Amino acid sequence: MKRRQFIQKSTAATVLAGVGGLGLQSFSAPRTKKITILHTNDVHSHIDPFGPEDGRNANKGGVARRATLVESIRMENPNTLLLDAGDIFQGTPYFNYYGGELEFKLMSMLKYDVATIGNHDFDNGIDGLYAQIPHADFEFVSANYDFSNTVMDTHVKPYKIIIKDGIKIGIFGLGIELDGLVNKEMYKETVYYNPIEIAQDMSRILKEEQSCDLVICLSHIGYQYKNNPDKVSDITLARATKDIDLIIGGHTHTFLPKPTIETNSIGKNVLVNQVGCFGLYLGKIDFYFEPGKKVSAEGASIIV
């Protein structure tokens, strides 16, 4: 299947209604709207916090602590999304024993909205990933993996659209090339497409055709490869595209204290963020939509 045919075939999106309907507020003066994006990546089955003797990670992380943080932020701003950039599986005995069931159940309890797929999510094979899908009460997006000839067909969408407080948010996913990284028997007939070409198409569809106010890429291609600067990464992706507002990354376990501001292909700013690994940090980025002004944003990584 040609790349563009795959794009055209796959661009069905789900739109979730946000807060409220029309009311008295519709007749009041325009106000600034705040959308909060929370995110994780490369959690690698780390359910429990690190212990007091675990060196630089001592007393950090853990799903329970993350849940408390997320809940407090949602109470502050109900217009909050929780996203994950892949490599949910592999790293502790929880995965070895439960095969990913516990990870998906806990993410569902935390009410994750969307996740993408990392290379380690194939560690029990594509059949093992498929077997755990019923435990995930959130959706998976990946625009450059074509699962048409696999059991994952129809279970992964290229993008998802969510509306919060009238703000239309488009989220699409990208995965790293599996050939040479994952045994072919693990991902079977999954077809990989060039992330930059796909991202150019996806972001155009979301921004122009779907009229999204905010376009987010959930990426598992790596932040940057300093020894190979031309290799596809979040930084090269940001520079090569024009319709992405935020890239949430994974794969390279890069700890960023705050989002990197990169310049896209038409000279506009795009945010790139990644919060390391193992659930040690929670990414938080606030977008402010003020009538008549450019969208502004601020972000930081919160220690768990």
N, C-alpha and C positions, 0 to 999 in steps of 0.2 A: 504494500500500500504506500502510495506517495505521501510525503510529509504533509502537503497542503490538503490532500484528501482526508488524511487522518484528523487534521485540525477541523475541517468542515464537518466531518462525521461526529466529532466528539464535543462540539461546543454547546451542548444542552446544559443549562445551569439551573440551580435551585435558588430561589429567592425566599428568604425568611422575613416575615413582617417584623418590624421593630417595635418600639414602644408606642402604645396608644394609637388613637385615630384622630380625626378632626374634633377639636373642642374649642373652648374659649381662647386657648393659647394661640389658635390660628389667627386671631384678630389683634394680638398684642404686637408690640414692637419687635423687630428681628433681634435675635440674641446670639451670642457666641455658643457654638456647640462643641463639646469636648468628647472625643473618641479615644479610649485607652486601649492600646494593644499590649497584651502580656504574652510572653513567649518563652519556650524552652527548646533545647536541641540536644541530641546525643545523650539522653538521660541513661541509656544503656542499662535498663533494669535495676537501677539503684532505688530501691524502695525505702530502705532504712537510712537514717542519717549516718554519717561517719562517726566513729567513736572518738573518745578523748585522746587516744594514742595514735590517731591516724595522720600524724605529721601536719602538713600545711592545710589539709582538709578537715582537721579535727573539729568535731561538733558542728559540721555544716551539712546542709542538704536534708533529704528525707521528704517523702510525699506528704506526710502530715503537716510539716511546717509550711510546705509550699501551699497546701490547701488553706491554711490559716491566712497566709499572705494574700492569696487570690481573693478569698472571701472578704477581707478587709478592704481591698481595692475596689471590689464590686459594690460594696456598701457605699463607698465614697462616690463612685461613678457607675451607675447601672449600665451605661453604654460602653461596656468593656468586652473585648474578645480575648480568648485564650487559644494560642496556636502552638504547634510543635513542628520543628523542621527535620524530623526523621532520626533514625537510629534509636528507636524506642527499645528495641530488643538487644539482648546479649551483653553480659558483663557481670552477672551475679548468679548464684544458684537458683534464684527465683525463676529465671528464664529456663535454666536447664531442667527444672522440675515441672513447671507449669506451661512452658512453651509460649509464653506471651499472654496467656489468659489474664493473669493478675495485673499486668501492666495496662491492658486495655480496660479492664474493669475499674481500676483506680482512676485512669484518665477520664472515664465516663463519669465517675463520682465527682471529679473536679470540674465537670462540665466543659471539657475542651470543645471548641467549635470546629476546628479543622486541623489536620495534620498532613504532612507529606511523607514519602517513603524513602528511607535510607538504605544503603547497601546491606547493613547488618540485619535489616528487617526480613531479609531473605535467608537468614542463617539456618532456619528449619525448612528451607525450600519454599517455593511459592505456594505449595499445598499447605505447608504449616502456617503461613501467613493467612491464607484463605480460611483455614480452620478456626482462626481466632476472630475473624471479622464480626461474627454475631455478638461478641462481647464489647464491641466498640460502638457507643452511642454518639459518635461524631463521624464526620466524613473525611475521606482521604482524597487529596488532589495531586495529580501528577500529569502535566501536559506533554512531557517528552518521553514518557514510557507508554508504549502502545500494548495494552494487555488483551487485545482482541482475540488472540488465539490461546488464551490461558484461562484458568479457573477464576482469575481476578477480573475478567471482563464484566463490565457494568458496575463493579464495586469501587472503582476509582474513576473520578471525573477529572477533566482538565482544570476546571475552575469551579468556584462557588461564589455566589453573590449573597451578601447579608446586608440588611438595612437596619441601621441603628439610629434612632432619633432623626429619621429622614435623610441620613447620610448613607449613600450607597457605596458599599465596600466590596471590591472584587479581589478574590484571592486565588492565585494559581500556583501550581507546584512544579518543581524541577528536580530531577534526580541525576546523580553522577553516572558516568558510563560504567556499566557492570562488567563488560568484557575485560578480562585480565585482573579484575578485582574480586569477582564472585564466580564460583564454579558455574558453568553453563547449565549443569543439571539442576542448580538451585533456582534459576530464574526462567528456565525453559524457553518458551517462544516469545518472551517479552522483547519488544523491539525498542531500541534507543534512538532518539532523534537529537540533533544538535541543540543544546539548551538556548543558545543565543538566538538562533533562527526562530525557535518555538516561542521564546519570550517576546520577541518583536511582534509576532502575530498575536499572541495571547494578550499582551498589554494593549495593543491597538484595539482588539475586539472589546476589551473591558472598558477602556477609556472612551473610545469613539462610538462603537456600536451599542454598547450597553450603558453608556453615559455614567460610569462609576465616578464618584467623587474622590475615591481613594483606591489605588491599585497596589496590592501587596503580593510579592513573590515569596513563597516558602521554598527555600533552596537547600538542597543537599549536595552542592557541588564544591564547597570549600570557599573559604574567605579570600585567600590569596596564596599564590605559590611563588615565593621570592626567587627561588632557584630556576623557575620556569615561568617568567611573567606573562608569556603569551598563552599559557594554559587557561582554559575556561575556568573562571572563578566568579565569585560575587562581585569583585572589583571590576573585572573585564566586562561582566554582564551589565553593571551599572553604567559604564562608559559607552556601551554599544547600543543602548536602548533609550527611548525618550518618554515613555508613558508610565514608568514604574515610580511609585513614590517611596516605597520601603521594601528592602530586601532583608528577609530574616533568614539567616544562614545556619549551616551545620557542616558536619563532616570533618573539618580541620581542628575542632576543639579549641577554637580561638576565643580567648577571654578578652572582651572589649568592655572597658568601664562605662562607655557611652557609645552611641552610634557614630560610625564614620560618616562624614558628609562627602559624597563623591559628586562629580559633575557628569551629567549624562551627555548624550550625543548632540543635544541642542543647547547646552550650557546651563541647564537647570539642575538644582540640587536633588539628589536622591540619597536617602538614608540607608546605610548598610549596618546590620547589627548581628552579633552572635554572642552567646553567653557560655562559652566553654563547653562543659560536659558534666555528666553525673548528677544533674539537678542541683548543683552548688549555688547557682544564681538564677534569678528570674528577670527576664528582660521586661522593661516597661517603657512604652513610648506613648506620649499624649499628643494627639493632633487637635488643633483648634481651628474651627471653621467660623470665621467672623464675617458677616455680610459685608460685601464690598471690599474685602481685603484678601491678600494671599493667605493660603493655608500656612499655619506655623506649627512647629513641632518641637518637643523637647523629650529627651530620653535618658535613661540610666539603667545600669544593671544593679539589681537588689540582691544582696547576699541572703541566702536562705539559712 
